[in-house]
Amino acid sequence: MNSIAINTLLTSLGLVAAGITGAFLLYRFVRWLGMLADRSRYQIDGLVLRIIGRPLSVLLGLASVNYALYRIPQVQTQFDKWDGAQSAILILTGTWIFASLVKAVVREYGQPLAARTDTDVDERIVGLLDLTAVYLIWTAGILIALREVDIEVTAFIASLGIVGLAVALAARTVLSNVLAGITLTADRNFRVGDRIQVGDYIGDVLEINLHKTVIRTRDNEIVLIPNDVLGKEVIINHMLPEQITRIEMTIGIAYDADLDRATAILQEILCHSDRIHNDPAPEVNVAALGDNAVVLQILAWIDRPRGKRSVRNAVYRSTLARFAEAGIDIPFPQRTLHLARSAQNTFSVPTHSSTS
């Protein structure tokens, strides 16, 4: 009897060793086929082989272990006493294989696609979907396996629903930010590196994640804006649909100055600027007749929204120098006071008398 038990045990161990070895060889073989397929015309074949290679090898190894254990009478007796135990083990095995397959599909297809986008939100969404799918698969597999061994799971499912509702209510702000982040990413309102304006903040987008958007203002301050706030605010993107943007400047000249000469000087300054486009051509228009000056408005297009102040600075400095050479005055506010003659007559010089 003992010799038979020992033989059975040795045979089972041999089956386990053979199964694990075969699983390893199968995995290596499928990987080799996948590398060959990657060099073929259709790379999809290599992806499919890499995805199914691990589950197939694991299935072979677990099947050999299960068969080897079932050949041992003592183990078989325990399986017979616990009705549904073998089915539960097979279900858990299938759950693990299916979860691994989903994870491999997401890794091979989802992550490369997300890596091609401009933001890191897609990578975070792919990771979140991967984690959620795996947890759902394992939860369903465990519940089915428990039912196979006659364990009631109705109360457990009800508890999961209550816990899920409580978590959703407690994290509604977080969920709102996550959903808003997904919406912003899908709409492509802005991307990392764009200069945007949100309310009183103007800055460059540094990061877009699932909860908040990070921008660096022109004062080099980091501002964290919750995504649900961005979903409600008016967002101005200074770099879409293209980076070219228009700037406006105003310059006042004296009423007796040569208007055509001043306009020609300004046009020449604008045309020789490296940042200002000639198409569309810059404009110099009379914007208003002010109290002290004729106000000229300059409308010019520059190559990008960053550096507007430097462009204005260069134009204003050149204008001051060129107007001084041409004798064109830039007046300052003046006031002329007129006194009516009747008002002047009302003034009297007080006299002083003295008694000697």
C-alpha positions in Angstrom: 0.0 0.0 0.0 2.8 2.3 1.0 4.7 1.5 -2.2 1.6 2.3 -4.3 1.2 5.7 -2.5 4.8 6.5 -3.0 4.6 5.6 -6.7 1.4 7.7 -7.0 3.1 10.6 -5.3 6.2 10.3 -7.5 4.1 10.1 -10.6 2.1 13.2 -9.5 5.3 15.1 -8.9 6.6 14.0 -12.3 3.4 15.3 -13.9 3.8 18.6 -12.1 7.4 19.0 -13.2 6.5 18.0 -16.7 3.6 20.4 -16.8 5.6 23.4 -15.5 8.5 22.6 -17.8 6.1 22.3 -20.7 4.4 25.6 -19.7 7.8 27.4 -19.6 8.8 26.0 -23.0 5.4 26.9 -24.5 5.8 30.5 -23.1 9.3 30.8 -24.7 8.1 29.3 -27.9 5.1 31.7 -28.2 7.4 34.6 -27.3 9.8 33.5 -30.1 6.9 33.4 -32.6 5.8 36.8 -31.4 9.3 38.3 -32.2 9.2 36.7 -35.6 5.7 38.1 -36.2 6.9 41.6 -35.2 9.3 41.5 -38.2 6.6 40.5 -40.5 4.3 42.7 -42.5 1.5 42.6 -40.0 2.6 43.4 -36.5 -0.8 42.6 -35.1 0.2 38.9 -35.2 3.1 39.6 -32.8 0.8 41.5 -30.4 -1.7 38.7 -30.4 1.0 36.0 -29.7 2.4 38.1 -26.9 -1.0 38.5 -25.3 -2.0 34.9 -25.4 1.4 33.4 -24.6 1.3 33.9 -20.8 -2.3 32.8 -20.3 -1.7 29.6 -22.4 1.4 28.7 -20.5 -0.2 29.3 -17.1 -3.2 27.3 -18.2 -1.0 24.3 -19.1 0.9 24.5 -15.8 -2.2 24.8 -13.7 -3.9 22.0 -15.6 -1.0 19.7 -14.9 -0.9 20.5 -11.2 -4.7 20.0 -10.9 -4.5 16.6 -12.7 -1.5 15.5 -10.6 -3.2 16.4 -7.3 -6.5 14.7 -8.4 -4.5 11.4 -9.0 -3.6 11.3 -5.3 -6.4 9.4 -3.5 -6.2 11.5 -0.3 -6.6 14.7 -2.3 -9.4 13.2 -4.4 -11.2 12.3 -1.2 -11.0 15.8 0.1 -12.4 17.1 -3.2 -15.3 14.7 -3.0 -16.1 15.8 0.6 -16.2 19.5 -0.4 -18.6 19.6 -3.3 -17.7 22.1 -5.9 -14.1 22.7 -4.7 -12.6 21.6 -7.9 -15.0 23.8 -9.9 -14.1 26.7 -7.7 -10.4 26.2 -8.3 -11.0 26.0 -12.0 -13.1 29.2 -11.9 -10.4 31.0 -10.0 -7.8 29.7 -12.4 -9.9 31.0 -15.4 -10.4 34.3 -13.6 -6.7 34.7 -13.2 -6.1 33.9 -16.8 -8.8 36.2 -18.0 -7.6 39.1 -15.8 -4.0 38.5 -17.1 -5.4 38.6 -20.7 -7.2 41.9 -20.1 -4.1 43.4 -18.5 -2.0 42.3 -21.5 -4.4 43.7 -24.0 -4.4 47.1 -22.2 -0.6 47.1 -21.9 -0.1 46.2 -25.6 -2.8 48.4 -27.1 -3.9 51.0 -24.6 -0.6 52.3 -23.3 1.1 52.8 -26.7 -1.9 54.7 -27.9 -2.0 56.9 -24.8 1.8 57.5 -25.0 1.3 59.2 -28.4 -0.9 61.9 -27.0 0.3 65.3 -25.7 -0.9 64.9 -22.1 -0.4 62.3 -19.4 -4.2 62.1 -18.7 -4.6 59.3 -21.3 -2.0 57.2 -19.5 -3.8 57.8 -16.2 -7.1 56.9 -17.7 -5.7 53.7 -19.3 -4.2 52.7 -15.9 -7.5 53.4 -14.1 -9.5 51.4 -16.6 -7.0 48.6 -16.4 -7.1 48.5 -12.6 -11.0 48.8 -12.6 -11.4 46.0 -15.1 -9.0 43.6 -13.2 -10.8 44.3 -9.9 -14.2 43.7 -11.5 -13.0 40.4 -13.1 -11.6 39.2 -9.8 -14.7 40.2 -7.9 -17.0 38.4 -10.3 -14.7 35.3 -10.3 -14.5 35.1 -6.5 -18.3 35.5 -6.2 -18.9 32.7 -8.7 -16.3 30.4 -7.0 -18.0 31.0 -3.6 -21.3 30.0 -5.0 -19.8 26.8 -6.3 -18.9 25.8 -2.8 -22.4 26.7 -1.5 -21.4 29.9 0.2 -24.2 32.5 0.1 -23.0 35.7 -1.5 -26.3 37.7 -1.7 -25.6 39.6 1.5 -22.0 40.3 0.4 -23.2 41.7 -2.9 -25.7 44.0 -1.1 -22.8 45.1 1.2 -20.7 45.9 -1.8 -23.5 48.1 -3.2 -23.9 50.0 0.1 -20.1 50.5 0.4 -19.9 51.6 -3.2 -22.7 54.2 -2.7 -21.0 55.5 0.5 -17.7 55.8 -1.3 -19.3 57.6 -4.2 -21.0 60.1 -2.0 -17.9 60.8 0.0 -15.8 61.2 -3.1 -18.2 63.1 -5.2 -15.8 66.1 -5.5 -13.0 63.8 -6.6 -15.3 62.0 -9.1 -16.4 65.4 -10.4 -12.8 66.4 -11.0 -12.0 63.1 -12.7 -15.0 63.3 -15.0 -14.2 66.9 -15.8 -10.6 65.9 -16.5 -11.7 63.2 -18.9 -14.0 65.6 -20.6 -11.3 68.3 -21.0 -9.0 65.7 -22.5 -11.6 64.4 -24.9 -12.5 68.0 -26.1 -8.9 69.0 -26.6 -9.6 72.5 -25.3 -5.9 72.9 -24.5 -2.8 70.8 -24.3 0.3 70.8 -22.2 2.5 73.7 -23.3 -0.4 75.9 -24.4 -0.9 79.4 -23.0 -4.4 79.8 -21.6 -6.4 82.3 -19.7 -8.8 81.2 -17.0 -10.5 84.0 -15.1 -7.7 86.3 -13.8 -4.9 83.7 -14.5 -2.9 83.7 -17.6 -0.2 81.0 -17.9 1.3 78.0 -19.6 -0.2 74.5 -19.0 2.4 72.3 -17.2 0.3 69.3 -16.4 -3.3 68.0 -16.9 -4.1 65.1 -14.5 -7.3 63.5 -13.4 -7.9 65.9 -10.6 -6.5 69.3 -11.5 -4.7 71.3 -14.1 -1.4 73.0 -13.3 -0.4 76.3 -15.0 2.6 78.5 -14.6 1.7 82.2 -14.7 3.8 85.0 -16.3 4.9 85.9 -12.8 6.4 82.3 -12.5 3.7 81.3 -10.0 2.3 77.8 -10.0 -1.5 77.7 -10.0 -3.5 74.5 -9.4 -7.0 74.7 -10.9 -9.5 71.9 -10.1 -10.9 70.3 -13.3 -14.5 70.8 -12.3 -13.7 74.6 -12.0 -12.3 74.5 -15.5 -15.4 72.8 -16.7 -17.5 75.8 -15.6 -15.1 78.6 -16.5 -14.5 80.4 -19.9 -11.1 79.2 -21.2 -9.2 81.3 -23.7 -6.5 79.4 -25.5 -4.0 81.8 -27.0 -2.4 79.1 -29.1 -5.3 77.5 -30.8 -6.2 77.1 -33.7 -2.6 78.5 -34.3 0.0 80.4 -32.3 -0.2 83.6 -34.3 -1.9 86.3 -32.3 -2.6 90.0 -32.5 -1.4 92.8 -30.2 -2.7 96.3 -29.9 -0.8 99.5 -29.1 -1.8 103.2 -28.9 0.4 106.3 -29.4 -0.7 109.9 -29.3 0.8 112.7 -31.5 0.3 116.4 -31.4 -2.5 117.9 -33.4 -0.1 120.0 -35.5 2.2 117.0 -36.2 2.4 115.5 -39.7 0.0 112.6 -39.5 1.1 110.9 -42.7 4.7 111.2 -41.7 4.0 109.6 -38.3 2.0 106.8 -39.9 4.8 106.1 -42.3 7.4 105.9 -39.5 5.3 103.5 -37.5 4.7 101.3 -40.5 8.5 101.2 -41.2 9.2 100.3 -37.5 6.6 97.5 -37.6 7.8 96.0 -40.9 11.4 95.7 -39.6 10.4 93.9 -36.4 11.5 90.2 -36.3 8.4 89.1 -34.3 5.7 91.0 -36.3 4.2 89.4 -39.4 3.9 91.1 -42.7 1.0 88.9 -43.7 -1.5 89.9 -42.4 0.1 93.4 -42.7 0.2 95.6 -39.6 -2.2 98.5 -39.4 -1.9 102.1 -38.2 -5.3 103.8 -37.8 -6.6 106.9 -36.1 -8.4 105.6 -33.1 -9.7 108.8 -31.5 -9.3 112.5 -31.3 -8.3 113.0 -27.7 -8.3 116.0 -25.5 -4.5 116.5 -26.0 -3.5 114.3 -28.9 -4.5 112.4 -32.0 -4.6 108.8 -30.8 -3.1 106.3 -33.3 -3.9 102.6 -32.9 -1.4 99.9 -34.0 -2.7 96.5 -34.8 0.0 93.9 -35.5 0.2 90.1 -35.7 3.1 88.3 -33.9 4.4 84.8 -34.3 3.4 83.5 -30.8 1.5 84.8 -27.8 4.5 84.7 -25.5 6.6 87.8 -25.4 4.0 90.5 -26.1 5.6 92.9 -23.6 9.0 92.7 -25.3 7.4 93.4 -28.7 5.6 96.5 -27.3 8.7 97.6 -25.6 10.8 97.5 -28.8 8.1 99.3 -30.8 7.6 102.1 -28.2 11.4 102.6 -27.8 11.9 102.8 -31.6 8.9 105.2 -31.9 10.3 107.6 -29.3 13.7 107.7 -31.1 12.3 108.1 -34.6 9.6 110.7 -33.6 12.3 112.7 -31.9 14.4 112.7 -35.1 11.4 113.7 -37.2 10.3 116.4 -34.8 7.0 114.7 -34.1 5.8 115.6 -30.6 4.1 113.1 -28.3 2.1 115.6 -26.1 1.3 115.3 -22.4 -2.0 116.3 -20.9 -2.4 120.1 -20.7 -5.2 122.4 -19.4 -5.8 126.0 -20.5 -7.6 128.2 -18.0 -9.7 131.1 -19.3 -10.9 133.8 -17.0 -13.8 135.9 -18.0 -13.4 139.8 -17.8 -16.4 140.2 -15.5 -14.8 137.7 -13.2 -11.6 139.6 -13.2 -13.3 142.9 -12.2 -14.7 141.3 -9.1 -11.3 141.0 -7.7 -10.4 144.1 -5.5 -7.2 145.0 -3.7 -7.9 145.5 0.0 -6.9 148.9 1.4 -5.7 149.5 4.9 -6.2 152.8 6.7 -4.3 154.0 9.7 -5.2 156.7 12.3 -2.4 159.0 13.4 
